[in-house]
Amino acid sequence: MAKLENIVKEIEELSALELSELVKALEEKFGVLPEKVADVLGLMGDSSDNIPGVPGIGPKTKEILLKQFGSVEKIKDVSPDLLKSIVGSSKTSLLLEYFQRNS
């Protein structure tokens, strides 16, 4: 928790220019605005930070799902048939298994 508090403190101390550069860097790394980074990590994970994500879900599927539904929480509420029509049976199965295990 202390690490998170330090990060928050550092962000609060950034100048407008530095904050703008941080937002740009996050957009470049994750392909989304900063408020969606948690959704990206929830789907894809991040091995460098030991965040698991959904096995088999990569950048392309993440982009499709977040553009279509906006967040992981909304993806969880989608019917399996609709998910299958968008990302196919195998990725739908991976998503449903992951959501069920992590509920």
N, CA, C and O of each residue as an XYZ file, in Angstrom:
412
protein
N       0.820     -1.192      0.000
C       0.000      0.000      0.000
C       0.867      1.261      0.000
O       0.496      2.271     -0.598
N       1.996      1.202      0.656
C       2.879      2.369      0.691
C       3.370      2.718     -0.713
O       3.534      3.893     -1.043
N       3.605      1.692     -1.543
C       4.056      1.938     -2.908
C       2.997      2.729     -3.679
O       3.324      3.683     -4.385
N       1.731      2.332     -3.544
C       0.641      3.027     -4.220
C       0.532      4.462     -3.714
O       0.341      5.383     -4.509
N       0.648      4.660     -2.426
C       0.581      6.012     -1.860
C       1.711      6.886     -2.411
O       1.509      8.071     -2.674
N       2.889      6.305     -2.582
C       4.019      7.061     -3.145
C       3.745      7.448     -4.592
O       4.059      8.562     -5.010
N       3.156      6.522     -5.364
C       2.837      6.810     -6.759
C       1.814      7.937     -6.840
O       1.958      8.858     -7.644
N       0.778      7.863     -6.004
C      -0.255      8.905     -5.992
C       0.368     10.247     -5.640
O       0.055     11.258     -6.269
N       1.239     10.269     -4.652
C       1.896     11.512     -4.250
C       2.734     12.079     -5.395
O       2.712     13.285     -5.644
N       3.475     11.207     -6.095
C       4.295     11.661     -7.219
C       3.422     12.234     -8.336
O       3.777     13.249     -8.936
N       2.295     11.603     -8.617
C       1.395     12.096     -9.662
C       0.827     13.454     -9.276
O       0.724     14.348    -10.117
N       0.458     13.613     -8.010
C      -0.098     14.892     -7.546
C       0.905     16.024     -7.671
O       0.517     17.185     -7.799
N       2.189     15.700     -7.637
C       3.227     16.722     -7.695
C       3.672     17.049     -9.122
O       4.522     17.918     -9.315
N       3.117     16.375    -10.111
C       3.510     16.619    -11.500
C       2.994     17.962    -11.988
O       1.918     18.409    -11.591
N       3.773     18.598    -12.854
C       3.307     19.819    -13.509
C       2.328     19.431    -14.606
O       2.203     18.253    -14.939
N       1.646     20.397    -15.159
C       0.685     20.139    -16.238
C       1.379     19.489    -17.442
O       0.836     18.569    -18.053
N       2.570     19.968    -17.774
C       3.317     19.403    -18.899
C       3.706     17.954    -18.605
O       3.544     17.079    -19.455
N       4.213     17.709    -17.410
C       4.603     16.343    -17.043
C       3.392     15.411    -17.036
O       3.489     14.262    -17.466
N       2.269     15.899    -16.556
C       1.045     15.102    -16.531
C       0.586     14.783    -17.948
O       0.165     13.662    -18.232
N       0.669     15.758    -18.824
C       0.319     15.561    -20.223
C       1.214     14.496    -20.860
O       0.737     13.656    -21.623
N       2.493     14.534    -20.549
C       3.433     13.545    -21.079
C       3.143     12.155    -20.516
O       3.264     11.160    -21.231
N       2.765     12.081    -19.252
C       2.410     10.803    -18.633
C       1.172     10.213    -19.297
O       1.133      9.018    -19.589
N       0.165     11.041    -19.534
C      -1.059     10.579    -20.205
C      -0.716     10.054    -21.596
O      -1.209      9.001    -22.001
N       0.121     10.780    -22.323
C       0.527     10.361    -23.671
C       1.265      9.025    -23.616
O       1.025      8.149    -24.448
N       2.156      8.865    -22.650
C       2.910      7.612    -22.513
C       1.984      6.442    -22.200
O       2.163      5.347    -22.734
N       0.996      6.667    -21.339
C       0.034      5.604    -21.025
C      -0.792      5.232    -22.248
O      -1.047      4.054    -22.494
N      -1.207      6.229    -23.010
C      -1.973      5.971    -24.233
C      -1.139      5.181    -25.238
O      -1.652      4.279    -25.900
N       0.147      5.519    -25.352
C       1.015      4.808    -26.287
C       1.246      3.369    -25.843
O       1.233      2.455    -26.668
N       1.457      3.163    -24.554
C       1.745      1.814    -24.049
C       0.515      0.914    -24.095
O       0.609     -0.242    -24.507
N      -0.642      1.436    -23.672
C      -1.828      0.589    -23.510
C      -2.881      0.795    -24.594
O      -3.808     -0.008    -24.704
N      -2.760      1.855    -25.398
C      -3.716      2.089    -26.469
C      -5.052      2.637    -26.014
O      -6.021      2.619    -26.774
N      -5.119      3.126    -24.786
C      -6.364      3.676    -24.238
C      -6.044      4.879    -23.365
O      -4.887      5.119    -23.020
N      -7.075      5.632    -23.012
C      -6.909      6.728    -22.061
C      -6.594      6.159    -20.679
O      -6.928      5.008    -20.398
N      -5.960      6.943    -19.820
C      -5.557      6.438    -18.505
C      -6.680      5.794    -17.690
O      -6.442      4.832    -16.960
N      -7.897      6.317    -17.811
C      -8.984      5.752    -17.006
C      -9.370      4.340    -17.439
O     -10.119      3.660    -16.737
N      -8.865      3.896    -18.589
C      -9.160      2.542    -19.085
C      -7.999      1.566    -18.878
O      -8.119      0.397    -19.246
N      -6.889      2.010    -18.305
C      -5.722      1.147    -18.116
C      -6.076     -0.060    -17.248
O      -5.607     -1.165    -17.522
N      -6.879      0.122    -16.224
C      -7.268     -1.011    -15.368
C      -8.022     -2.064    -16.173
O      -7.853     -3.260    -15.935
N      -8.855     -1.633    -17.123
C      -9.568     -2.585    -17.972
C      -8.603     -3.343    -18.887
O      -8.756     -4.546    -19.098
N      -7.622     -2.643    -19.419
C      -6.614     -3.288    -20.260
C      -5.873     -4.347    -19.462
O      -5.705     -5.477    -19.920
N      -5.429     -3.976    -18.263
C      -4.692     -4.924    -17.433
C      -5.577     -6.083    -16.998
O      -5.105     -7.212    -16.867
N      -6.860     -5.806    -16.774
C      -7.789     -6.871    -16.405
C      -7.960     -7.892    -17.511
O      -8.182     -9.072    -17.239
N      -7.860     -7.454    -18.744
C      -8.008     -8.373    -19.882
C      -6.680     -9.014    -20.279
O      -6.582    -10.237    -20.380
N      -5.660     -8.187    -20.503
C      -4.395     -8.682    -21.042
C      -3.367     -9.032    -19.976
O      -2.481     -9.854    -20.211
N      -3.479     -8.416    -18.811
C      -2.451     -8.600    -17.800
C      -1.192     -7.828    -18.160
O      -1.143     -7.126    -19.170
N      -0.191     -7.968    -17.328
C       1.102     -7.331    -17.561
C       2.149     -8.149    -16.816
O       2.260     -8.059    -15.593
N       2.906     -8.936    -17.546
C       3.864     -9.839    -16.904
C       4.947     -9.083    -16.137
O       5.456     -9.587    -15.135
N       5.305     -7.886    -16.589
C       6.352     -7.134    -15.894
C       5.903     -6.675    -14.508
O       6.730     -6.465    -13.620
N       4.578     -6.519    -14.324
C       4.050     -6.133    -13.015
C       3.318     -7.283    -12.331
O       2.640     -7.083    -11.322
N       3.459     -8.498    -12.888
C       2.857     -9.700    -12.314
C       1.337     -9.593    -12.187
O       0.762     -9.982    -11.170
N       0.695     -9.063    -13.225
C      -0.763     -8.963    -13.283
C      -1.220    -10.008    -14.290
O      -0.848     -9.931    -15.461
N      -2.030    -10.996    -13.859
C      -2.312    -12.139    -14.717
C      -3.126    -11.869    -15.980
O      -2.676    -12.271    -17.053
N      -4.258    -11.236    -15.935
C      -5.095    -11.053    -17.117
C      -5.757    -12.347    -17.553
O      -5.643    -13.371    -16.878
N      -6.451    -12.299    -18.683
C      -7.151    -13.463    -19.226
C      -6.204    -14.179    -20.190
O      -5.767    -13.585    -21.175
N      -5.882    -15.446    -19.920
C      -5.000    -16.172    -20.839
C      -5.590    -16.179    -22.251
O      -6.783    -16.430    -22.426
N      -4.767    -15.907    -23.244
C      -5.217    -15.941    -24.624
C      -5.815    -14.646    -25.151
O      -6.157    -14.555    -26.330
N      -5.944    -13.643    -24.287
C      -6.476    -12.353    -24.719
C      -5.300    -11.395    -24.911
O      -4.581    -11.074    -23.964
N      -5.122    -10.949    -26.142
C      -4.017    -10.053    -26.469
C      -4.520     -8.697    -26.901
O      -5.693     -8.374    -26.715
N      -3.639     -7.904    -27.475
C      -3.981     -6.528    -27.847
C      -5.161     -6.400    -28.808
O      -5.991     -5.506    -28.645
N      -5.246     -7.277    -29.802
C      -6.325     -7.153    -30.780
C      -7.689     -7.419    -30.143
O      -8.636     -6.659    -30.348
N      -7.782     -8.500    -29.373
C      -9.058     -8.835    -28.726
C      -9.410     -7.800    -27.679
O     -10.578     -7.436    -27.537
N      -8.422     -7.320    -26.946
C      -8.649     -6.265    -25.955
C      -9.246     -5.046    -26.614
O     -10.209     -4.464    -26.115
N      -8.670     -4.659    -27.742
C      -9.148     -3.467    -28.449
C     -10.587     -3.652    -28.924
O     -11.412     -2.750    -28.777
N     -10.885     -4.809    -29.488
C     -12.241     -5.096    -29.962
C     -13.238     -5.014    -28.804
O     -14.276     -4.361    -28.911
N     -12.910     -5.683    -27.701
C     -13.841     -5.744    -26.565
C     -14.052     -4.379    -25.917
O     -15.183     -4.009    -25.602
N     -12.973     -3.633    -25.720
C     -13.125     -2.333    -25.057
C     -13.812     -1.314    -25.956
O     -14.548     -0.458    -25.465
N     -13.587     -1.390    -27.257
C     -14.307     -0.490    -28.165
C     -15.793     -0.820    -28.188
O     -16.637      0.074    -28.250
N     -16.105     -2.108    -28.138
C     -17.493     -2.545    -28.217
C     -18.251     -2.302    -26.908
O     -19.400     -1.859    -26.922
N     -17.591     -2.601    -25.765
C     -18.316     -2.595    -24.490
C     -17.831     -1.550    -23.484
O     -18.586     -1.192    -22.580
N     -16.613     -1.054    -23.609
C     -16.148      0.035    -22.768
C     -15.420     -0.340    -21.500
O     -14.548      0.406    -21.055
N     -15.751     -1.480    -20.895
C     -15.090     -1.865    -19.642
C     -15.230     -3.362    -19.409
O     -16.077     -4.026    -20.007
N     -14.381     -3.879    -18.529
C     -14.447     -5.297    -18.168
C     -15.789     -5.608    -17.510
O     -16.382     -6.654    -17.774
N     -16.264     -4.715    -16.665
C     -17.548     -4.952    -15.988
C     -18.685     -5.108    -16.993
O     -19.563     -5.950    -16.810
N     -18.674     -4.315    -18.033
C     -19.724     -4.428    -19.058
C     -19.549     -5.696    -19.887
O     -20.537     -6.302    -20.303
N     -18.313     -6.100    -20.131
C     -18.061     -7.346    -20.859
C     -18.633     -8.524    -20.078
O     -19.200     -9.446    -20.664
N     -18.484     -8.491    -18.751
C     -19.005     -9.572    -17.905
C     -20.516     -9.728    -18.044
O     -21.043    -10.828    -17.874
N     -21.208     -8.650    -18.349
C     -22.677     -8.669    -18.440
C     -23.198     -9.079    -19.814
O     -24.405     -9.242    -19.994
N     -22.303     -9.248    -20.781
C     -22.703     -9.572    -22.150
C     -23.061    -11.055    -22.239
O     -22.446    -11.896    -21.584
N     -24.055    -11.354    -23.053
C     -24.447    -12.759    -23.231
C     -23.331    -13.516    -23.951
O     -22.641    -12.955    -24.802
N     -23.159    -14.787    -23.605
C     -22.134    -15.595    -24.284
C     -22.324    -15.636    -25.806
O     -21.344    -15.648    -26.550
N     -23.560    -15.658    -26.262
C     -23.800    -15.694    -27.712
C     -23.294    -14.430    -28.395
O     -22.723    -14.499    -29.483
N     -23.499    -13.276    -27.765
C     -23.005    -12.030    -28.342
C     -21.477    -12.018    -28.346
O     -20.860    -11.620    -29.334
N     -20.864    -12.455    -27.236
C     -19.403    -12.529    -27.196
C     -18.872    -13.429    -28.303
O     -17.910    -13.077    -28.985
N     -19.497    -14.595    -28.484
C     -19.062    -15.534    -29.526
C     -19.121    -14.883    -30.906
O     -18.241    -15.099    -31.740
N     -20.160    -14.089    -31.139
C     -20.293    -13.457    -32.451
C     -19.219    -12.396    -32.685
O     -18.931    -12.044    -33.829
N     -18.637    -11.893    -31.619
C     -17.638    -10.831    -31.735
C     -16.211    -11.370    -31.715
O     -15.381    -10.956    -32.525
N     -15.915    -12.305    -30.782
C     -14.526    -12.776    -30.641
C     -14.364    -14.277    -30.878
O     -13.250    -14.793    -30.787
N     -15.442    -14.978    -31.177
C     -15.340    -16.407    -31.449
C     -15.512    -17.264    -30.210
O     -15.470    -16.774    -29.082
N     -15.704    -18.542    -30.441
C     -16.008    -19.487    -29.359
C     -14.864    -19.674    -28.377
O     -15.081    -19.667    -27.165
N     -13.645    -19.841    -28.886
C     -12.539    -20.144    -27.982
C     -12.232    -18.976    -27.042
O     -12.007    -19.182    -25.850
N     -12.222    -17.762    -27.570
C     -11.943    -16.600    -26.707
C     -13.110    -16.346    -25.748
O     -12.898    -15.911    -24.616
N     -14.325    -16.612    -26.191
C     -15.485    -16.485    -25.300
C     -15.351    -17.456    -24.143
O     -15.600    -17.091    -22.994
N     -14.965    -18.675    -24.432
C     -14.772    -19.676    -23.370
C     -13.699    -19.226    -22.387
O     -13.867    -19.356    -21.175
N     -12.594    -18.696    -22.911
C     -11.519    -18.202    -22.040
C     -12.013    -17.082    -21.126
O     -11.730    -17.070    -19.928
N     -12.753    -16.145    -21.711
C     -13.282    -15.020    -20.933
C     -14.244    -15.506    -19.847
O     -14.132    -15.098    -18.691
N     -15.180    -16.366    -20.212
C     -16.180    -16.836    -19.249
C     -15.541    -17.627    -18.119
O     -15.918    -17.466    -16.958
N     -14.571    -18.487    -18.449
C     -13.856    -19.245    -17.412
C     -13.108    -18.305    -16.472
O     -13.143    -18.479    -15.254
N     -12.442    -17.326    -17.033
C     -11.683    -16.373    -16.221
C     -12.614    -15.575    -15.309
O     -12.336    -15.416    -14.121
N     -13.718    -15.075    -15.865
C     -14.654    -14.293    -15.052
C     -15.250    -15.148    -13.946
O     -15.430    -14.672    -12.826
N     -15.557    -16.401    -14.244
C     -16.141    -17.292    -13.246
C     -15.139    -17.573    -12.114
O     -15.509    -17.564    -10.940
N     -13.880    -17.819    -12.470
C     -12.846    -18.087    -11.462
C     -12.551    -16.868    -10.595
O     -12.176    -17.008     -9.430
N     -12.717    -15.691    -11.152
C     -12.301    -14.471    -10.448
C     -13.485    -13.622     -9.973
O     -13.347    -12.415     -9.776
N     -14.613    -14.238     -9.797
C     -15.791    -13.479     -9.312
C     -15.832    -13.462     -7.805
O     -16.743    -12.876     -7.219
